[in-house]
Amino acid sequence: MDDKTLGMSNCGVPKDAVCIRTEQVYDSCKSKECLENVRVFLTERGQNIVDRAINVKCRNAEIIWIFSDVEPVPFNQGFYTVDLKYFFKITLDVFTGVCNPTRVAGLATFDKKVVLFGSEGNAKVFASKFKEDSFDPQLWKKTNLPKSVVEVVDPICLSAKVVDTHDPCGCNCGCDCDTDFANVPECVQRLYDDALVMGGDCKRVYVTLGLFTIIKLTRDTQLLIPAYDFCIPDKECISATDDNPCDLFEKLNFPIDEFFPPLKCNFGDQKYKYEDLKGSCGCN
């Protein structure tokens, strides 16, 4: 592959220096949390099934949405609180007898607050991006706050249990027993076949989740970088048509890994983080 193919000038020397606008990470943190006894709010149909349940199993948990809000910390210049509200869709297998379980879905929430450094700036920033509501009096003074970025994977569902509301322990077991459905976004509520309900229940479901999160504060900034050339693709697009499906199939690689799943050591320490796995599986 020659320099022309790489989009470089001779000897790999940059052709020019260009100014780009990008997001710079000013501060970040990571968290590994075990969320115990998080209440699952169900639809009316789901609650009726749970009220007859003898056991439940958490089949799946997934992130629906994370609402985040950034506010400056008083008397600490450059630092900001990031308030997060997680919305989880919990899928449960509900056992009401010896027959097959019934699958129901519910909503769980979790609140978190962190403090990060986001620097300061007094300039008001506006962009020519169309907004349907055009002007928000609550936001126009906050255009120069840093932006929160939350990266999260779907949580691991560790356990689930049914609690009888008539039990003397009831909701005094350290369980999260209340939520405000007025603060649940409409787009979240639309994921369920029926409206979520609370109150009037005989039994409640609580789950324990394992959650991994990375939280960042970023700001728009301008950087001067060396430029070699424009990023022009050098590969032709492969078209799929009704005329040549077999021709397209011939270009696909044989899925070896699907027939021969890799050994534990082949994943390396990037997944398992165990020093004793290195070179101990006979893969040398």
Phi and psi in degrees as a GROMACS rama.xvg file:
@    title "Ramachandran Plot"
@    xaxis  label "Phi"
@    yaxis  label "Psi"
@TYPE xy
-88.2732  177.761  ASP-2
-64.2523  -32.4694  ASP-3
-65.4818  -39.5701  LYS-4
-65.6163  -36.7643  THR-5
-74.925  -10.3884  LEU-6
75.5768  30.2949  GLY-7
-115.686  160.594  MET-8
-80.9547  -177.936  SER-9
-59.9541  139.713  ASN-10
63.098  18.0854  CYS-11
71.3173  20.8422  GLY-12
-82.3482  133.191  VAL-13
-58.3176  143.501  PRO-14
-79.1301  -29.9206  LYS-15
-161.295  168.616  ASP-16
-112.733  126.996  ALA-17
-121.864  153.483  VAL-18
-100.955  124.501  CYS-19
-118.871  154.275  ILE-20
-107.07  122.427  ARG-21
-146.176  179.155  THR-22
-101.793  125.069  GLU-23
-102.723  133.03  GLN-24
-82.3059  117.393  VAL-25
-90.3464  -31.0367  TYR-26
-160.554  153.545  ASP-27
-156.569  160.754  SER-28
-151.105  161.07  CYS-29
-127.491  151.548  LYS-30
-139.761  143.656  SER-31
-124.304  108.923  LYS-32
-126.383  144.262  GLU-33
-107.011  111.062  CYS-34
-93.4404  105.807  LEU-35
-94.4776  143.783  GLU-36
52.8356  53.155  ASN-37
-89.2495  123.316  VAL-38
-74.1094  140.824  ARG-39
-104.308  120.76  VAL-40
-93.6576  131.13  PHE-41
-112.35  166.261  LEU-42
-77.1373  171.553  THR-43
-60.7328  -41.9006  GLU-44
-64.0134  -45.9631  ARG-45
-63.8366  -38.0387  GLY-46
-66.5078  -37.8172  GLN-47
-61.6782  -36.2256  ASN-48
-72.2662  -42.6738  ILE-49
-64.9373  -33.3739  VAL-50
-61.7072  -20.6918  ASP-51
-103.415  7.50456  ARG-52
-77.3299  146.181  ALA-53
-106.668  -16.0507  ILE-54
-166.017  156.956  ASN-55
-136.05  153.904  VAL-56
-132.683  133.235  LYS-57
-81.9842  113.811  CYS-58
-86.2649  -39.7185  ARG-59
-159.305  149.34  ASN-60
-137.868  132.416  ALA-61
-139.675  150.598  GLU-62
-76.9861  126.557  ILE-63
-92.5186  -50.0865  ILE-64
-163.458  152.275  TRP-65
-127.845  117.104  ILE-66
-88.718  131.469  PHE-67
-130.072  145.793  SER-68
-139.25  135.405  ASP-69
-113.255  129.525  VAL-70
-137.976  141.989  GLU-71
-67.6284  147.391  PRO-72
-85.8819  122.962  VAL-73
-59.9264  138.346  PRO-74
65.3571  14.4792  PHE-75
-134.144  86.0202  ASN-76
-62.1793  134.187  GLN-77
88.7453  -7.83977  GLY-78
-106.284  147.684  PHE-79
-138.392  148.03  TYR-80
-91.5472  140.071  THR-81
-116.58  108.334  VAL-82
-93.1687  125.693  ASP-83
-120.114  140.204  LEU-84
-127.806  115.648  LYS-85
-90.9908  141.154  TYR-86
-120.293  120.406  PHE-87
-112.946  139.046  PHE-88
-97.3016  117.985  LYS-89
-106.589  125.048  ILE-90
-104.569  125.658  THR-91
-118.113  146.637  LEU-92
-101.237  117.045  ASP-93
-105.422  124.726  VAL-94
-101.85  118.839  PHE-95
-109.844  0.151669  THR-96
179.398  -155.165  GLY-97
-84.4242  -6.27525  VAL-98
-79.3266  179.563  CYS-99
-62.7194  148.357  ASN-100
-70.599  156.814  PRO-101
-101.313  133.644  THR-102
-92.7097  127.062  ARG-103
-132.191  159.139  VAL-104
-123.592  145.256  ALA-105
-143.4  -179.004  GLY-106
-118.628  134.252  LEU-107
-127.428  148.657  ALA-108
-130.275  159.247  THR-109
-151.866  136.309  PHE-110
-110.372  141.286  ASP-111
-146.874  146.525  LYS-112
-135.503  132.984  LYS-113
-131.374  161.182  VAL-114
-118.498  125.741  VAL-115
-133.909  158.868  LEU-116
-87.2411  129.991  PHE-117
-130.71  9.69097  GLY-118
63.4428  -173.097  SER-119
-135.466  154.936  GLU-120
-161.344  142.048  GLY-121
-103.546  -8.13165  ASN-122
-74.1489  140.288  ALA-123
-89.5959  129.897  LYS-124
-109.844  125.988  VAL-125
-130.051  145.757  PHE-126
-130.048  157.877  ALA-127
-86.711  46.5414  SER-128
-98.0433  129.951  LYS-129
-67.8218  131.897  PHE-130
-128.335  131.351  LYS-131
-62.6038  -37.6737  GLU-132
-84.9659  -5.58278  ASP-133
60.1229  -52.2329  SER-134
-140.783  126.384  PHE-135
-119.995  108.537  ASP-136
-57.8999  -24.7746  PRO-137
-78.283  -19.532  GLN-138
-107.037  -16.2887  LEU-139
-67.1374  -22.0718  TRP-140
-88.0302  -3.18649  LYS-141
-116.162  27.0664  LYS-142
-72.3109  -17.1984  THR-143
-106.471  16.3589  ASN-144
-72.3353  150.207  LEU-145
-64.8446  160.86  PRO-146
-104.481  134.519  LYS-147
-88.3464  137.74  SER-148
-125.588  123.964  VAL-149
-117.376  122.493  VAL-150
-111.642  127.157  GLU-151
-148.719  146.515  VAL-152
-103.288  159.1  VAL-153
-57.2535  135.326  ASP-154
-67.96  159.621  PRO-155
-90.8971  125.395  ILE-156
-84.2786  108.247  CYS-157
-88.0003  -37.269  LEU-158
-163.42  165.271  SER-159
-147.8  148.916  ALA-160
-149.104  156.471  LYS-161
-106.226  131.843  VAL-162
-117.47  127.604  VAL-163
-78.6285  124.267  ASP-164
-67.8277  -16.4333  THR-165
-87.4972  -3.4093  HIS-166
-66.4466  142.046  ASP-167
-56.1305  -30.4236  PRO-168
-68.7696  -42.4933  CYS-169
53.0594  -125.25  GLY-170
-100.523  15.0589  CYS-171
-98.2566  30.2417  ASN-172
-104.414  20.9884  CYS-173
82.6079  15.7863  GLY-174
-86.9592  152.652  CYS-175
-82.8008  112.385  ASP-176
-110.823  3.9445  CYS-177
-149.33  153.923  ASP-178
-153.858  162.87  THR-179
-109.653  104.295  ASP-180
-69.2172  -15.2467  PHE-181
-66.5084  -23.4143  ALA-182
-94.9785  1.69494  ASN-183
-81.9328  121.032  VAL-184
-57.7921  147.074  PRO-185
-62.0464  -35.0428  GLU-186
-65.163  -27.4994  CYS-187
-74.7769  -44.5407  VAL-188
-64.2232  -28.6355  GLN-189
-69.6689  -13.1991  ARG-190
-73.7184  -10.1245  LEU-191
-109.766  147.597  TYR-192
-67.9302  -26.9005  ASP-193
-137.588  168.626  ASP-194
-69.0781  142.747  ALA-195
-73.7641  142.552  LEU-196
-126.115  158.016  VAL-197
-145.836  146.55  MET-198
91.269  152.174  GLY-199
73.018  15.4216  GLY-200
-96.0426  150.837  ASP-201
-92.5466  -32.4126  CYS-202
-135.204  150.309  LYS-203
-127.571  151.972  ARG-204
-110.255  134.373  VAL-205
-126.147  140.134  TYR-206
-123.49  157.149  VAL-207
-116.488  125.526  THR-208
-119.636  144.777  LEU-209
-103.311  124.119  GLY-210
-127.246  132.393  LEU-211
-116.667  128.49  PHE-212
-140.208  143.885  THR-213
-121.121  127.375  ILE-214
-119.315  133.744  ILE-215
-130.826  151.5  LYS-216
-114.187  123.827  LEU-217
-124.225  157.687  THR-218
-135.741  149.161  ARG-219
-69.9496  132.222  ASP-220
-143.64  166.689  THR-221
-114.476  132.017  GLN-222
-125.435  142.917  LEU-223
-97.6206  118.262  LEU-224
-128.279  153.968  ILE-225
-73.2129  141.128  PRO-226
-119.989  129.791  ALA-227
-91.9522  -44.4428  TYR-228
-177.519  175.393  ASP-229
-70.4664  150.737  PHE-230
-83.8589  89.481  CYS-231
-100.817  120.352  ILE-232
-59.7379  139.669  PRO-233
-111.035  8.44233  ASP-234
-113.194  136.45  LYS-235
-76.3301  143.491  GLU-236
-72.8482  139.545  CYS-237
-90.8893  121.734  ILE-238
-94.5693  139.355  SER-239
-108.77  117.45  ALA-240
-125.994  164.671  THR-241
-69.7474  -15.7914  ASP-242
-81.9097  -29.8354  ASP-243
-134.369  54.6966  ASN-244
-63.4703  -33.702  PRO-245
-70.8271  -33.4977  CYS-246
-63.4714  -40.4277  ASP-247
-66.4416  -40.0056  LEU-248
-63.0082  -35.9162  PHE-249
-63.9586  -23.677  GLU-250
-84.6222  -8.07908  LYS-251
-82.5617  141.503  LEU-252
-74.993  150.086  ASN-253
-69.8675  129.908  PHE-254
-78.6234  77.7984  PRO-255
-59.0085  -44.4178  ILE-256
-63.6687  -24.9537  ASP-257
-70.4082  -29.0157  GLU-258
-92.2207  -29.2152  PHE-259
-127.453  85.1143  PHE-260
-57.2184  139.336  PRO-261
-66.1988  150.262  PRO-262
-71.6121  164.752  LEU-263
-58.0899  -40.5776  LYS-264
-69.9294  -21.561  CYS-265
-69.2443  -21.6165  ASN-266
-73.9354  -24.3944  PHE-267
73.9634  178.164  GLY-268
-73.6686  -5.9237  ASP-269
-65.139  -28.112  GLN-270
-100.869  -43.6495  LYS-271
-96.0273  -25.248  TYR-272
60.4635  26.0678  LYS-273
-106.627  123.884  TYR-274
-65  -32.3696  GLU-275
-74.6727  -5.28785  ASP-276
-82.8201  -18.5292  LEU-277
-70.1427  115.86  LYS-278
70.1352  17.0261  GLY-279
-108.854  7.82269  SER-280
-111.673  10.8213  CYS-281
75.5015  27.9698  GLY-282
-99.0809  -0.0680931  CYS-283
